[in-house]
Amino acid sequence: MNTLVLVEHDNASVNDATLAVVTAAAKLGEVTALVAGSNCGGAADAAAKIAGVSKVLKADDAAYGEGLAENVAPLVAGIMADYDALLAPATTSGKNIAPRVAAMLDVMQISDILSVEGPKTFTRPIYAGNAIATVESSDAKLVITVRGTAFEKAATEGGSASVEDASGAGDAGISSFVSREVAKSERPELTSAKVIVSGGRALKDGETFESIINPLADKLGAAIGASRAAVDAGYVPNDYQVGQTGKIVAPEVYIAIGISGAIQHLAGMKDSKVIIAINKDEDAPIFQVADIGLVADLFNAVPEMTGAL
């Protein structure tokens, strides 16, 4: 089976989410990586070095520079004439482009896969991860999004793929890029961090959230996350949100502070290697998935923990 991986990148380097997709694609067959962007030679060269990639297609056009789905999807759909499966990261970008490609190819998309069980058989979470469905496609071509935390990341060195030019229709003329506001932080990126400290609604307000969570995260060199309740309450921006409608994470250590453990939140972090929960409610659902649980008042326990580090 010939597989096409949609590379997520910044025109210079490849996003970590793509590395997990390459691992998944390699289980199906030979891997070709598609880099669509503007002045994206750096990203194409980086993709060519990824272990497991046999060929890189570079579509270098101003129309693809900002990754607009309305422009990228027709490009991908056209290239799919030579491929059996498209795999994309289950990120904001991948979830925007892949369904459009599936519609153009008139096939059903298989979303957020956790494993590859056969040439057309996969597992994926349903009911917020409380059940795992095994699905088999009968479509001639596959369009798949891959949960990045479910697969090992392919090595960024060791590959020696050839880079070939590709082209598409360019600007579809139905959308335009206006602006981008990117939150900059010295902390690790949430989806790739090894340690995450998350806070919930129990932290009362944004100022308290910062005064309790930030010092602990600083001591641990950790990224900061939050429950949807904390985000909805305005404590932190929505790019901090972990959960079914936020970011899916699987760090080495996940510290949940003042988070009750609603099913939507658990769906985004329960694959973490070690889960530490601090909550004064001993019946909180978070303790059912926690490896280490501390029933205590977070306003006393967390500063004590921070001071001891």
Backbone bond lengths (Angstrom), bond angles and torsions (degrees), N, CA, C in turn:
res aa  C-N    CA-C-N  psi(-1)  N-CA   C-N-CA  omega(-1)  CA-C   N-CA-C  phi
1 M - - - 1.463 - - 1.530 109.12 -
2 N 1.332 116.56 132.43 1.459 121.43 176.08 1.521 108.91 -91.70
3 T 1.318 116.19 124.33 1.454 120.01 -177.21 1.521 110.44 -114.64
4 L 1.323 115.28 144.37 1.456 122.44 178.32 1.523 108.45 -116.08
5 V 1.314 117.22 123.90 1.466 122.07 179.04 1.519 109.00 -104.12
6 L 1.316 115.97 125.08 1.454 120.80 175.68 1.522 108.25 -81.85
7 V 1.317 116.83 113.56 1.460 122.53 -175.05 1.529 110.10 -82.91
8 E 1.330 116.01 127.82 1.458 120.84 174.00 1.530 107.06 -94.65
9 H 1.322 117.17 128.95 1.469 120.15 -171.47 1.519 110.09 -156.98
10 D 1.335 115.34 175.19 1.464 121.46 177.07 1.528 111.04 -116.71
11 N 1.318 115.44 25.99 1.468 125.10 -177.65 1.528 113.25 75.79
12 A 1.341 116.94 -9.58 1.464 120.06 179.00 1.516 112.00 -122.03
13 S 1.335 117.04 -35.42 1.460 121.22 -178.46 1.529 109.58 -139.29
14 V 1.325 114.94 166.43 1.460 121.33 -175.82 1.523 110.13 -98.81
15 N 1.323 116.29 134.71 1.460 122.03 177.89 1.532 110.23 -68.04
16 D 1.330 116.56 144.21 1.466 121.54 -179.62 1.527 112.95 -56.49
17 A 1.331 117.29 -32.66 1.468 120.46 -177.81 1.526 111.15 -58.42
18 T 1.318 117.00 -30.90 1.467 121.26 -179.13 1.524 111.62 -66.42
19 L 1.325 116.67 -32.66 1.465 120.45 -176.56 1.525 111.25 -63.02
20 A 1.336 116.84 -38.12 1.464 120.28 177.30 1.523 110.67 -68.86
21 V 1.319 116.90 -34.91 1.470 120.97 178.93 1.524 110.51 -65.58
22 V 1.321 117.07 -38.59 1.469 120.44 178.02 1.526 109.91 -61.53
23 T 1.327 117.16 -41.04 1.470 120.76 178.26 1.520 110.58 -60.99
24 A 1.332 116.83 -43.75 1.463 121.10 179.66 1.528 110.64 -65.79
25 A 1.328 116.80 -43.25 1.464 121.19 -178.09 1.520 111.58 -64.55
26 A 1.334 116.18 -35.43 1.469 120.31 -179.26 1.524 111.91 -63.86
27 K 1.335 117.23 -23.56 1.460 120.77 177.77 1.525 111.68 -73.32
28 L 1.332 116.39 -16.25 1.459 120.95 -179.41 1.520 112.85 -98.19
29 G 1.321 116.88 -29.98 1.459 119.06 -178.34 1.509 111.78 162.53
30 E 1.329 115.70 -157.84 1.458 121.74 -178.04 1.523 110.30 -67.70
31 V 1.334 116.35 138.03 1.463 121.59 -172.11 1.527 111.62 -106.79
32 T 1.321 115.19 124.75 1.459 122.13 169.76 1.517 107.73 -113.78
33 A 1.321 116.89 133.32 1.462 121.12 -179.35 1.516 109.68 -103.41
34 L 1.323 116.75 134.35 1.462 121.69 178.03 1.521 109.51 -107.08
35 V 1.324 116.17 119.09 1.467 122.15 176.55 1.522 107.48 -110.25
36 A 1.316 117.25 109.48 1.467 122.30 178.74 1.512 108.46 -111.66
37 G 1.323 116.91 121.64 1.456 120.12 -178.42 1.506 111.09 -173.57
38 S 1.335 115.46 -166.23 1.457 121.64 178.08 1.530 108.08 -123.15
39 N 1.335 115.95 125.40 1.471 120.82 -172.72 1.521 109.75 53.70
40 C 1.324 114.92 48.73 1.464 121.50 -172.19 1.525 113.15 -100.09
41 G 1.320 116.65 24.15 1.463 119.67 -179.67 1.513 112.66 -59.68
42 G 1.337 116.84 -37.32 1.463 120.40 179.25 1.513 111.79 -62.92
43 A 1.325 117.08 -42.27 1.467 120.95 178.78 1.519 111.00 -67.76
44 A 1.340 117.12 -37.83 1.466 120.79 178.80 1.525 110.72 -64.85
45 D 1.326 116.52 -41.96 1.468 120.50 178.58 1.531 110.31 -64.91
46 A 1.337 116.81 -39.71 1.461 120.23 178.59 1.526 110.54 -65.20
47 A 1.331 116.50 -39.68 1.465 120.95 179.04 1.525 111.13 -65.13
48 A 1.338 116.49 -34.59 1.466 120.77 -179.18 1.522 111.92 -66.89
49 K 1.332 116.44 -22.11 1.470 120.49 -178.66 1.529 112.65 -88.67
50 I 1.324 117.21 -8.31 1.468 119.98 -178.02 1.524 109.66 -69.46
51 A 1.314 116.46 129.51 1.465 121.09 179.60 1.534 109.59 -62.00
52 G 1.315 116.22 129.99 1.459 120.96 178.06 1.511 114.40 102.20
53 V 1.324 117.23 -13.08 1.472 120.70 178.98 1.525 108.82 -89.85
54 S 1.334 116.34 126.34 1.462 119.88 -176.93 1.520 112.90 -97.98
55 K 1.344 116.38 -23.19 1.472 119.60 179.76 1.522 109.28 -153.86
56 V 1.330 115.94 148.10 1.464 120.98 176.45 1.518 108.74 -121.67
57 L 1.322 116.03 129.67 1.458 121.85 172.85 1.525 107.63 -101.21
58 K 1.317 117.21 125.38 1.462 121.63 -179.24 1.520 109.67 -111.64
59 A 1.329 116.07 114.60 1.460 121.81 175.66 1.517 107.33 -105.05
60 D 1.326 116.01 96.34 1.466 121.41 -174.47 1.528 109.18 -101.79
61 D 1.325 115.75 105.62 1.465 121.25 -176.59 1.519 107.54 -155.02
62 A 1.322 116.45 141.60 1.465 120.45 179.91 1.525 111.52 -56.97
63 A 1.332 117.37 -27.66 1.466 121.52 -178.47 1.519 111.94 -65.65
64 Y 1.345 116.98 -23.37 1.460 120.94 -177.35 1.531 112.01 -101.89
65 G 1.317 116.76 2.71 1.461 120.98 -172.79 1.509 114.99 -59.59
66 E 1.331 117.49 -36.43 1.464 120.97 -178.76 1.524 112.64 -103.77
67 G 1.327 116.64 7.71 1.462 120.98 176.29 1.513 114.51 67.72
68 L 1.329 117.77 30.40 1.466 119.94 178.99 1.523 109.95 -62.07
69 A 1.321 115.78 125.61 1.469 120.73 -175.99 1.528 111.67 -60.88
70 E 1.331 116.50 -34.17 1.472 120.23 -178.25 1.528 111.83 -64.52
71 N 1.334 116.63 -24.56 1.462 120.51 177.84 1.521 112.71 -95.66
72 V 1.338 115.89 -39.20 1.465 120.20 -175.53 1.532 111.81 -73.30
73 A 1.324 117.65 -39.11 1.466 120.64 -175.57 1.538 112.64 -58.71
74 P 1.345 120.39 -46.13 1.479 118.93 177.67 1.523 112.47 -62.46
75 L 1.335 116.83 -35.34 1.469 120.31 175.99 1.520 110.30 -59.58
76 V 1.334 116.09 -49.50 1.469 121.33 -178.50 1.527 110.49 -63.34
77 A 1.324 116.46 -44.40 1.475 120.14 -178.31 1.524 110.96 -60.53
78 G 1.322 116.82 -37.86 1.462 119.79 178.54 1.515 112.10 -67.50
79 I 1.318 116.67 -42.27 1.468 121.06 179.76 1.523 111.27 -66.78
80 M 1.336 117.13 -28.57 1.470 121.28 -177.84 1.524 113.74 -63.81
81 A 1.323 118.06 -8.75 1.470 120.43 175.49 1.522 110.69 -59.62
82 D 1.337 116.71 -27.28 1.466 121.48 -177.09 1.528 113.06 -102.45
83 Y 1.337 116.80 5.67 1.472 119.75 -175.14 1.521 111.51 -131.63
84 D 1.332 114.39 156.05 1.463 120.23 -177.71 1.526 112.66 -95.19
85 A 1.320 116.39 -25.02 1.465 119.05 -175.71 1.518 110.50 -147.76
86 L 1.329 115.57 140.64 1.461 122.58 171.46 1.518 107.72 -110.97
87 L 1.328 116.46 129.93 1.460 121.45 175.30 1.521 108.98 -121.94
88 A 1.322 116.18 131.35 1.457 122.15 -179.00 1.522 108.94 -132.06
89 P 1.330 118.22 153.86 1.459 119.82 176.18 1.529 110.47 -65.66
90 A 1.328 116.29 146.04 1.470 120.34 176.66 1.527 108.82 -84.73
91 T 1.332 114.70 58.89 1.459 122.51 177.96 1.525 108.04 -109.70
92 T 1.315 116.18 179.37 1.465 119.72 178.72 1.520 110.96 -55.79
93 S 1.323 116.35 -43.98 1.459 120.67 -179.43 1.526 111.71 -68.22
94 G 1.326 116.38 -47.96 1.461 119.95 -179.55 1.521 112.62 -61.68
95 K 1.324 116.10 -40.02 1.462 120.82 -179.99 1.530 111.82 -70.83
96 N 1.315 116.55 -17.33 1.454 121.09 178.25 1.529 111.23 -85.10
97 I 1.325 115.70 -38.24 1.471 120.57 -174.52 1.529 112.86 -87.34
98 A 1.343 117.00 -46.46 1.472 120.52 -172.26 1.542 113.61 -57.27
99 P 1.336 120.56 -45.17 1.472 118.77 179.74 1.527 113.39 -61.12
100 R 1.328 116.43 -33.40 1.459 119.67 177.81 1.532 110.83 -66.78
101 V 1.332 115.38 -40.29 1.466 119.74 177.84 1.533 109.57 -64.20
102 A 1.341 116.53 -43.95 1.467 120.57 179.37 1.530 110.66 -58.81
103 A 1.321 116.57 -41.75 1.469 120.09 179.68 1.532 110.85 -65.45
104 M 1.328 116.68 -40.72 1.465 120.31 179.37 1.524 112.01 -65.45
105 L 1.339 115.80 -32.18 1.470 120.65 179.72 1.518 111.72 -89.49
106 D 1.347 116.52 -6.91 1.459 122.89 -178.35 1.530 111.96 58.67
107 V 1.334 114.74 49.33 1.470 120.83 177.26 1.530 108.62 -130.52
108 M 1.328 115.29 163.42 1.461 120.84 176.25 1.527 109.59 -85.66
109 Q 1.309 115.96 133.17 1.468 119.89 175.99 1.530 109.79 -80.12
110 I 1.327 115.90 144.17 1.465 121.73 172.21 1.525 106.27 -108.99
111 S 1.330 115.75 115.53 1.460 120.38 -168.88 1.520 113.51 -101.04
112 D 1.338 114.38 142.80 1.461 121.82 166.03 1.525 113.22 59.02
113 I 1.323 118.16 46.47 1.464 119.67 -174.86 1.528 111.39 -68.17
114 L 1.335 114.37 148.94 1.463 122.38 179.96 1.518 112.27 -106.26
115 S 1.336 116.37 -25.64 1.462 120.23 -179.59 1.519 109.77 -158.32
116 V 1.332 114.85 160.72 1.463 122.33 175.81 1.515 107.12 -108.37
117 E 1.324 116.47 114.79 1.467 121.42 -176.70 1.527 112.98 -99.41
118 G 1.314 117.09 -16.20 1.459 121.93 -179.01 1.510 108.90 -174.78
119 P 1.338 118.05 -179.13 1.465 121.29 -177.56 1.524 113.61 -55.49
120 K 1.332 116.89 -33.80 1.466 120.27 179.33 1.532 111.74 -133.84
121 T 1.326 115.75 22.87 1.465 120.59 -177.16 1.525 109.96 -122.98
122 F 1.328 114.87 131.27 1.466 120.66 -174.41 1.528 110.03 -142.56
123 T 1.338 116.05 162.85 1.462 119.81 170.99 1.523 108.36 -111.40
124 R 1.325 114.70 147.78 1.457 120.42 178.78 1.527 108.93 -150.05
125 P 1.338 118.04 151.77 1.465 120.04 -178.76 1.528 111.89 -79.13
126 I 1.318 115.72 145.43 1.461 121.82 171.33 1.530 107.61 -134.58
127 Y 1.317 116.60 166.42 1.469 121.72 -177.45 1.525 110.93 51.16
128 A 1.332 114.57 52.27 1.475 121.96 177.94 1.523 112.41 55.01
129 G 1.326 116.13 33.06 1.453 120.28 176.00 1.513 114.77 87.54
130 N 1.344 117.62 1.78 1.463 119.94 179.53 1.523 112.74 -78.15
131 A 1.326 116.41 -13.52 1.465 120.93 174.79 1.527 107.58 -140.23
132 I 1.311 115.18 148.44 1.459 121.22 178.07 1.519 108.12 -113.06
133 A 1.328 116.42 120.51 1.464 121.03 -179.74 1.526 109.85 -96.05
134 T 1.330 115.00 139.21 1.466 120.41 171.16 1.519 107.03 -100.27
135 V 1.324 116.55 120.87 1.465 120.77 -175.27 1.522 110.01 -121.06
136 E 1.321 115.09 144.24 1.466 121.11 177.88 1.515 108.56 -125.98
137 S 1.310 116.63 130.52 1.455 121.43 -178.24 1.522 110.97 -93.03
138 S 1.329 115.35 143.93 1.465 120.32 174.42 1.526 110.99 -111.39
139 D 1.346 116.19 6.43 1.465 120.39 179.02 1.518 111.02 -74.79
140 A 1.319 115.22 153.85 1.463 120.75 179.73 1.522 111.15 -67.75
141 K 1.327 116.35 -34.61 1.464 121.09 178.06 1.520 109.55 -124.75
142 L 1.313 115.49 150.45 1.461 121.15 -177.50 1.523 110.44 -108.81
143 V 1.320 115.63 139.49 1.464 121.94 170.26 1.521 106.36 -125.77
144 I 1.330 115.92 119.43 1.465 121.58 -168.34 1.525 110.23 -133.39
145 T 1.332 116.20 139.45 1.470 119.18 166.80 1.531 107.21 -109.83
146 V 1.321 115.18 146.14 1.466 121.74 -170.54 1.525 110.13 -117.41
147 R 1.327 116.46 128.48 1.467 119.88 174.19 1.521 108.35 -74.20
148 G 1.320 116.14 117.63 1.458 121.33 -172.73 1.516 114.64 -63.25
149 T 1.338 117.16 -28.49 1.461 119.42 -177.77 1.520 112.61 -79.85
150 A 1.326 117.93 -7.40 1.463 120.83 -175.21 1.529 113.08 -91.42
151 F 1.329 117.69 -12.85 1.459 121.57 -177.12 1.524 110.27 -126.71
152 E 1.327 115.67 147.37 1.456 120.22 174.77 1.531 109.40 -64.55
153 K 1.306 116.49 147.50 1.463 120.10 178.32 1.524 110.20 -79.77
154 A 1.315 116.33 133.32 1.461 120.99 176.78 1.533 108.85 -66.28
155 A 1.317 115.61 150.73 1.468 120.41 179.34 1.523 110.44 -66.68
156 T 1.326 116.41 139.95 1.464 120.35 -178.60 1.524 112.57 -81.34
157 E 1.315 116.52 -7.73 1.465 121.14 177.39 1.521 109.17 -127.10
158 G 1.313 115.09 156.83 1.461 118.73 176.80 1.511 113.59 114.53
159 G 1.317 116.78 -19.35 1.458 120.00 178.33 1.519 111.35 -87.92
160 S 1.324 115.77 158.65 1.470 120.69 178.37 1.521 109.42 -144.76
161 A 1.329 115.53 52.86 1.456 120.86 -176.13 1.529 111.06 -74.33
162 S 1.307 115.34 151.89 1.463 120.57 174.27 1.524 109.12 -80.44
163 V 1.321 116.64 151.77 1.465 121.76 178.71 1.524 108.70 -113.40
164 E 1.333 115.79 123.27 1.467 121.51 179.99 1.520 109.61 -121.33
165 D 1.315 116.01 149.01 1.462 120.31 178.17 1.515 110.63 -79.80
166 A 1.321 115.13 144.78 1.461 121.74 175.92 1.519 107.73 -133.19
167 S 1.301 116.30 158.15 1.464 119.04 -179.75 1.519 110.26 -143.76
168 G 1.313 114.69 157.47 1.456 120.67 178.64 1.510 109.42 -141.05
169 A 1.318 115.46 -160.86 1.461 119.95 -176.45 1.521 112.81 -75.41
170 G 1.343 117.25 -13.76 1.455 120.15 -179.65 1.516 112.18 80.00
171 D 1.319 116.30 -137.40 1.461 121.36 -175.47 1.520 111.08 -74.62
172 A 1.342 115.75 119.57 1.467 120.40 179.75 1.522 111.43 -76.09
173 G 1.325 117.29 -16.45 1.449 120.77 176.80 1.511 115.81 76.12
174 I 1.328 117.15 14.27 1.474 119.16 -177.95 1.524 112.67 -112.29
175 S 1.318 117.31 -1.32 1.463 120.96 174.40 1.519 108.13 -153.61
176 S 1.319 115.58 160.80 1.457 119.62 178.50 1.520 109.33 -145.09
177 F 1.309 115.33 148.96 1.456 120.61 178.70 1.529 109.00 -81.94
178 V 1.330 116.30 127.98 1.468 121.01 -178.23 1.523 111.01 -102.76
179 S 1.328 117.35 -57.39 1.460 119.75 -179.52 1.520 109.54 -164.46
180 R 1.324 115.71 166.07 1.456 121.25 176.95 1.526 108.14 -138.48
181 E 1.318 115.35 130.68 1.461 120.58 174.95 1.518 107.76 -112.60
182 V 1.319 115.99 112.75 1.458 121.46 -175.27 1.524 109.66 -108.63
183 A 1.320 114.97 124.84 1.468 118.96 177.11 1.527 108.52 -75.94
184 K 1.325 116.25 123.79 1.459 120.67 -179.27 1.526 109.72 -102.82
185 S 1.318 115.15 137.80 1.462 119.93 -178.75 1.517 109.77 -147.66
186 E 1.316 115.02 148.45 1.459 120.40 176.44 1.525 110.80 -79.39
187 R 1.309 116.52 -11.78 1.469 121.14 -178.14 1.528 110.81 -77.38
188 P 1.333 116.69 160.75 1.468 119.66 176.48 1.527 110.97 -61.50
189 E 1.320 117.06 152.24 1.459 121.62 176.62 1.531 108.47 -68.07
190 L 1.318 116.41 138.60 1.460 121.72 -169.52 1.530 113.01 -56.69
191 T 1.322 117.76 -46.21 1.470 120.07 -174.33 1.520 113.80 -75.33
192 S 1.343 117.79 -12.94 1.474 119.49 -179.66 1.526 112.78 -115.90
193 A 1.341 117.72 1.59 1.467 121.28 -177.52 1.524 111.55 -70.43
194 K 1.330 116.17 146.33 1.462 120.89 177.19 1.524 111.82 -84.72
195 V 1.333 116.13 -25.31 1.464 121.50 177.61 1.526 108.45 -131.14
196 I 1.332 116.21 133.18 1.466 121.20 178.61 1.522 108.81 -129.37
197 V 1.323 115.63 132.29 1.462 121.66 172.92 1.526 107.14 -110.27
198 S 1.320 117.02 118.29 1.466 121.17 -177.30 1.516 111.00 -116.35
199 G 1.332 114.99 144.55 1.455 120.84 178.10 1.512 111.60 -120.05
200 G 1.328 115.35 156.10 1.457 120.88 -179.00 1.513 112.94 -118.70
201 R 1.323 114.81 -168.91 1.456 121.12 -176.09 1.526 112.48 -64.09
202 A 1.327 117.55 -23.10 1.467 121.13 -178.25 1.525 112.62 -62.98
203 L 1.341 117.23 -12.26 1.464 120.12 -179.34 1.535 112.93 -78.37
204 K 1.309 117.81 -0.54 1.480 125.07 167.35 1.524 115.83 78.01
205 D 1.322 118.60 -49.53 1.464 119.77 179.85 1.528 109.96 -161.07
206 G 1.326 115.84 173.85 1.456 120.60 -175.76 1.509 113.60 -62.21
207 E 1.335 116.56 -39.48 1.458 120.13 -179.02 1.521 111.14 -65.95
208 T 1.329 116.09 -41.89 1.470 120.03 178.42 1.525 110.44 -67.12
209 F 1.332 116.38 -41.09 1.472 121.25 177.33 1.521 109.61 -53.86
210 E 1.316 115.45 -49.33 1.472 120.38 -177.52 1.525 111.24 -64.96
211 S 1.324 117.30 -41.54 1.468 120.16 -175.59 1.526 112.57 -71.81
212 I 1.325 117.47 -25.78 1.462 121.12 -179.47 1.532 112.02 -92.73
213 I 1.324 116.01 -47.04 1.470 121.38 -172.47 1.527 112.58 -80.38
214 N 1.330 116.80 -44.80 1.468 119.83 -173.17 1.530 114.45 -59.57
215 P 1.345 119.53 -45.71 1.472 118.17 -179.79 1.529 113.15 -61.04
216 L 1.334 116.97 -38.01 1.472 120.02 178.25 1.521 110.26 -67.01
217 A 1.325 116.36 -43.47 1.468 120.05 178.70 1.521 111.01 -62.64
218 D 1.336 116.68 -37.85 1.467 120.49 178.62 1.524 111.13 -63.44
219 K 1.321 116.66 -42.29 1.469 120.75 -179.78 1.531 111.17 -64.79
220 L 1.319 116.78 -34.21 1.470 121.75 -175.56 1.530 112.77 -94.18
221 G 1.326 117.20 -6.38 1.465 119.96 -174.96 1.507 110.97 62.87
222 A 1.320 115.90 38.53 1.460 122.03 -171.06 1.524 112.70 -101.94
223 A 1.327 114.85 158.98 1.464 121.24 169.12 1.526 108.26 -81.31
224 I 1.322 116.53 159.89 1.456 121.19 179.66 1.523 109.94 -111.04
225 G 1.334 115.29 131.37 1.452 121.48 177.14 1.514 109.98 -122.96
226 A 1.323 115.87 178.70 1.462 120.27 -179.96 1.514 109.56 -158.08
227 S 1.320 115.03 156.90 1.455 120.05 173.94 1.524 109.06 -79.26
228 R 1.325 115.96 165.46 1.467 118.60 178.93 1.531 110.74 -63.19
229 A 1.329 116.24 -35.04 1.464 119.65 -179.76 1.523 110.72 -61.01
230 A 1.329 116.91 -40.43 1.469 120.79 179.50 1.525 111.04 -68.04
231 V 1.325 115.89 -38.27 1.468 120.14 178.33 1.523 110.27 -68.20
232 D 1.335 117.08 -46.27 1.465 120.95 -179.60 1.527 111.51 -62.44
233 A 1.333 116.16 -30.80 1.466 120.42 179.43 1.528 111.86 -78.40
234 G 1.333 116.68 -6.83 1.450 120.73 176.34 1.516 115.53 86.37
235 Y 1.344 117.33 13.36 1.470 119.46 -179.93 1.531 110.85 -65.83
236 V 1.337 115.94 -41.96 1.468 122.12 -175.17 1.528 109.19 -140.77
237 P 1.341 118.23 163.70 1.466 121.24 177.79 1.530 111.51 -66.60
238 N 1.335 116.29 160.27 1.468 119.40 -176.12 1.519 113.58 -71.63
239 D 1.351 118.50 -12.64 1.464 118.06 176.74 1.526 111.83 -75.75
240 Y 1.344 117.27 -2.70 1.464 121.49 173.54 1.526 111.55 -87.89
241 Q 1.311 117.16 -11.76 1.474 120.31 -169.14 1.528 113.23 -69.78
242 V 1.318 114.69 129.26 1.462 122.49 175.66 1.527 107.66 -110.02
243 G 1.333 116.65 132.30 1.454 117.98 177.59 1.513 112.82 148.37
244 Q 1.302 115.78 -172.22 1.462 121.85 -175.88 1.525 111.44 -59.20
245 T 1.330 117.11 -37.95 1.464 120.97 178.91 1.528 111.50 -102.51
246 G 1.321 117.10 11.48 1.458 122.03 177.23 1.520 110.07 -122.21
247 K 1.316 116.36 -133.22 1.459 120.49 -178.60 1.523 111.05 -101.05
248 I 1.322 114.84 142.58 1.463 121.62 177.48 1.523 107.47 -94.25
249 V 1.314 116.83 122.06 1.460 120.59 -176.06 1.535 110.42 -127.54
250 A 1.324 115.42 155.96 1.466 120.93 176.36 1.526 108.73 -149.58
251 P 1.337 117.04 65.00 1.467 120.22 -178.22 1.522 112.20 -74.82
252 E 1.324 115.60 174.25 1.462 120.51 174.20 1.533 109.93 -66.03
253 V 1.326 116.22 -40.61 1.468 121.65 -179.82 1.525 109.43 -134.61
254 Y 1.329 116.05 129.75 1.462 121.79 176.82 1.522 107.70 -123.17
255 I 1.327 116.27 119.27 1.459 121.31 -179.14 1.523 108.70 -108.18
256 A 1.325 116.30 113.92 1.467 122.59 -178.05 1.516 109.07 -102.30
257 I 1.323 116.34 114.52 1.455 121.81 -175.26 1.527 109.93 -114.10
258 G 1.320 116.41 117.66 1.459 120.19 179.64 1.508 113.23 66.46
259 I 1.326 116.48 28.69 1.469 122.29 178.99 1.521 107.99 -110.88
260 S 1.315 117.45 123.15 1.467 120.65 -175.96 1.525 111.91 -71.12
261 G 1.340 116.06 -32.53 1.464 119.27 178.89 1.508 113.41 99.75
262 A 1.331 116.23 44.00 1.466 119.99 175.22 1.522 109.41 -60.21
263 I 1.310 116.07 152.05 1.466 121.29 -174.41 1.524 111.80 -56.62
264 Q 1.345 116.53 -34.79 1.464 119.63 -179.57 1.522 111.21 -66.72
265 H 1.319 117.86 -34.59 1.464 120.53 178.62 1.529 110.76 -74.05
266 L 1.314 116.05 -42.94 1.466 120.05 -179.49 1.525 111.13 -59.42
267 A 1.334 116.80 -33.76 1.465 120.71 -179.53 1.519 111.79 -60.86
268 G 1.334 116.75 -24.30 1.453 119.80 -176.85 1.506 115.54 -95.96
269 M 1.365 118.07 -8.25 1.471 117.50 -174.26 1.520 114.92 -141.89
270 K 1.316 117.91 -0.49 1.465 117.93 -173.06 1.521 114.52 -72.67
271 D 1.351 117.63 -7.30 1.465 120.43 175.07 1.527 111.90 -87.93
272 S 1.340 117.61 3.44 1.467 121.38 177.43 1.528 109.50 -59.86
273 K 1.336 115.95 146.48 1.470 119.62 -176.50 1.528 111.70 -65.13
274 V 1.338 117.19 -47.93 1.464 122.23 177.61 1.526 107.98 -129.74
275 I 1.333 115.92 126.48 1.461 121.06 179.92 1.530 108.64 -113.05
276 I 1.323 116.03 124.11 1.461 122.66 178.40 1.527 107.84 -114.28
277 A 1.313 117.22 125.38 1.460 121.02 -177.34 1.521 110.76 -120.00
278 I 1.329 115.52 135.75 1.465 122.33 175.34 1.523 107.35 -124.33
279 N 1.331 115.87 116.62 1.464 120.45 -177.37 1.526 108.31 -157.48
280 K 1.316 117.23 140.78 1.468 118.78 -178.54 1.522 112.66 -80.80
281 D 1.356 116.85 -11.32 1.464 121.53 177.58 1.518 109.08 -93.09
282 E 1.322 116.49 107.63 1.469 119.60 -176.55 1.522 112.94 -67.44
283 D 1.329 118.12 -14.74 1.464 121.64 178.95 1.528 112.43 -96.91
284 A 1.318 117.43 6.87 1.464 120.61 -179.32 1.531 110.26 -60.58
285 P 1.337 118.02 135.68 1.480 121.56 -178.66 1.523 113.97 -57.87
286 I 1.342 117.71 -24.20 1.462 120.19 -178.45 1.520 111.43 -59.69
287 F 1.335 117.49 -28.98 1.465 120.30 -178.56 1.535 112.13 -70.61
288 Q 1.321 117.14 -17.16 1.469 119.88 178.82 1.527 112.27 -72.68
289 V 1.333 116.91 -22.67 1.473 119.50 179.29 1.526 111.48 -110.97
290 A 1.343 117.23 -8.35 1.461 120.45 -175.99 1.526 111.88 -74.06
291 D 1.324 116.23 140.47 1.456 121.58 172.87 1.523 110.09 -81.10
292 I 1.329 115.18 -33.90 1.463 121.49 177.42 1.519 107.79 -131.63
293 G 1.320 116.85 124.86 1.455 120.56 -179.44 1.514 111.47 -123.11
294 L 1.318 116.43 136.16 1.462 121.65 177.28 1.525 108.50 -123.95
295 V 1.324 115.88 114.56 1.459 120.80 176.67 1.522 106.93 -87.84
296 A 1.315 116.40 103.38 1.464 120.82 -175.08 1.518 109.34 -163.91
297 D 1.328 114.42 164.55 1.464 121.34 174.51 1.525 107.77 -75.55
298 L 1.315 116.70 116.91 1.465 120.36 -175.47 1.526 112.66 -60.36
299 F 1.333 116.90 -28.57 1.465 120.01 -177.40 1.530 111.95 -69.81
300 N 1.325 115.99 -18.05 1.473 120.22 173.81 1.524 111.19 -100.22
301 A 1.345 115.47 -44.50 1.463 121.10 -172.26 1.534 113.10 -68.02
302 V 1.331 116.84 -43.61 1.477 119.24 -174.85 1.528 112.16 -68.57
303 P 1.351 119.31 -46.26 1.471 117.43 176.04 1.524 112.93 -60.73
304 E 1.346 117.29 -35.39 1.468 120.33 176.76 1.525 110.13 -63.71
305 M 1.323 116.22 -43.58 1.470 120.50 179.12 1.524 110.39 -63.31
306 T 1.320 116.45 -44.22 1.467 120.98 179.62 1.521 110.35 -61.92
307 G 1.327 116.92 -43.50 1.462 120.52 -179.86 1.516 113.24 -65.44
308 A 1.331 116.90 -27.97 1.460 120.65 -178.41 1.514 112.80 -81.01
309 L 1.321 117.85 -15.04 1.469 120.69 -176.86 1.530 111.49 -82.19
